[in-house]
Amino acid sequence: MANIQFRKAQASDLPAIVAMLADDPLGAAREDASLPLAQGYLDAFNAIDADPNQLLAVAVDGAEVIGTLQITFLAGISRKGGWRGQIEAVRVASGRRSDGIGKKMFEWAIEECRARGCGLVQLTTDKGRADAHRFYEGLGFTASHIGYKKSL
């Protein structure tokens, strides 16, 4: 665990990131990790990479990408004009789960939010992910809101 580092994702990390997103009961139905990657993944990466209020990050152990998450930094008028960090698309490589990597990723992400002046960190999670709910609560998050989504 001592060799794990966190950094901004690079285009060369994209196949590993998409593979982690697909290696999940929900992601398996909505992601496609086959190579070459679909153009939409490349377009999304380029848009995220160009936006200063987006941070697609990876956890690496040596040269191996073992985790990923995305932080969106949101300006808002509420909370006296405070910024918030939205953490999404959190995944740890299947062979590395339950090693404490997810906790380290969140500690790192929360510090990134703090360094950007965020006064709040938020996330959403699927209702069916009971293990994730326990994990987030263990990190001090509270299920204070109900979220809604609509596919377009």
C-alpha positions in Angstrom: 0.0 0.0 0.0 3.0 2.3 0.5 3.6 2.6 -3.2 0.2 3.8 -4.1 0.1 7.2 -5.6 -2.7 9.4 -6.9 -2.6 11.6 -10.0 -4.6 13.2 -12.8 -5.5 10.5 -15.4 -3.7 10.4 -18.7 -5.1 9.3 -22.0 -3.1 6.1 -21.8 -5.0 5.2 -18.5 -8.3 5.3 -20.3 -8.5 1.5 -21.2 -7.9 0.6 -17.5 -10.4 3.2 -16.3 -13.2 1.9 -18.6 -12.3 -1.7 -17.7 -12.9 -0.9 -14.0 -16.2 0.9 -14.8 -17.3 -2.2 -16.7 -16.2 -4.7 -14.0 -19.2 -4.2 -11.9 -22.8 -5.5 -12.0 -24.2 -2.2 -13.0 -21.4 -1.1 -15.2 -21.4 -4.4 -17.1 -24.7 -3.5 -18.6 -23.7 0.1 -19.6 -20.0 0.1 -20.4 -17.9 -1.5 -23.2 -14.3 -2.1 -22.4 -13.5 -3.7 -25.7 -10.5 -2.3 -27.6 -10.3 0.0 -29.4 -12.4 2.0 -27.1 -15.6 3.6 -28.4 -15.0 7.2 -29.6 -17.4 8.5 -26.9 -14.9 7.5 -24.2 -12.1 9.4 -25.9 -14.3 12.5 -26.5 -15.4 12.5 -22.9 -11.8 12.1 -21.7 -10.7 15.1 -23.8 -13.6 17.2 -22.5 -12.9 16.3 -18.9 -9.1 16.9 -19.4 -9.7 20.4 -20.9 -12.1 21.5 -18.2 -10.4 23.1 -15.1 -13.4 22.2 -12.9 -13.1 18.5 -13.7 -10.5 16.0 -12.4 -10.4 12.5 -13.6 -7.9 10.8 -11.2 -6.3 7.4 -10.9 -4.7 5.5 -8.1 -1.5 3.7 -9.3 0.7 1.1 -7.8 3.9 1.4 -9.8 2.7 1.4 -13.5 -0.6 -0.4 -12.7 -3.8 1.6 -12.6 -5.7 0.2 -9.6 -8.4 2.8 -8.9 -10.2 5.7 -10.4 -12.6 8.5 -9.5 -13.8 11.8 -11.0 -14.2 15.0 -9.1 -16.4 17.9 -10.5 -15.8 21.2 -8.8 -19.1 23.1 -8.6 -19.6 26.8 -8.0 -22.9 27.6 -6.4 -24.8 30.6 -5.1 -26.2 28.6 -2.1 -24.0 28.2 1.0 -22.8 31.8 0.6 -21.3 31.2 -2.8 -19.5 28.1 -1.7 -17.8 25.6 -3.9 -18.5 21.8 -3.6 -16.8 18.8 -4.9 -18.9 16.1 -6.5 -17.2 12.7 -6.4 -18.4 10.1 -9.0 -17.4 7.0 -10.9 -15.4 5.5 -8.0 -13.9 2.1 -8.8 -11.1 -0.1 -7.5 -9.7 -2.9 -9.6 -11.4 -6.1 -8.6 -8.2 -7.8 -7.5 -7.4 -4.9 -5.2 -10.7 -4.4 -3.4 -10.9 -4.7 0.4 -7.3 -3.6 0.7 -8.1 0.0 2.0 -7.5 1.6 -1.4 -11.0 3.1 -1.6 -10.5 4.8 1.7 -7.1 6.2 0.6 -8.7 7.4 -2.6 -11.4 9.2 -0.8 -9.0 10.8 1.7 -7.0 12.0 -1.3 -10.1 13.3 -3.1 -11.4 15.1 -0.1 -8.0 16.8 0.3 -8.1 17.8 -3.3 -11.6 19.4 -2.7 -10.3 21.2 0.4 -7.3 22.5 -1.5 -9.7 23.9 -4.2 -11.7 25.8 -1.5 -14.7 23.4 -1.4 -16.8 23.6 1.7 -18.7 20.5 0.9 -18.1 17.1 -0.7 -21.0 15.1 -2.1 -21.6 12.0 -4.0 -24.4 9.8 -5.4 -24.6 6.1 -5.2 -27.1 3.6 -6.6 -29.7 2.5 -4.1 -28.7 -1.2 -4.7 -25.1 -0.7 -3.5 -25.6 -1.5 0.2 -21.8 -2.2 0.7 -21.0 1.2 -0.8 -23.5 2.9 1.5 -21.8 1.4 4.5 -18.4 2.4 3.1 -19.5 6.0 2.6 -21.1 6.2 6.0 -17.9 4.9 7.5 -16.0 7.8 5.9 -18.4 10.3 7.5 -20.8 10.9 4.6 -24.5 11.1 5.5 -27.4 10.1 3.3 -29.0 13.5 3.7 -30.7 13.9 0.3 -32.7 11.9 -2.2 -31.4 12.0 -5.7 -33.3 11.7 -9.0 -32.1 10.9 -12.5 -33.8 10.9 -15.8 -32.3 9.2 -18.9 -32.5 11.2 -22.0 
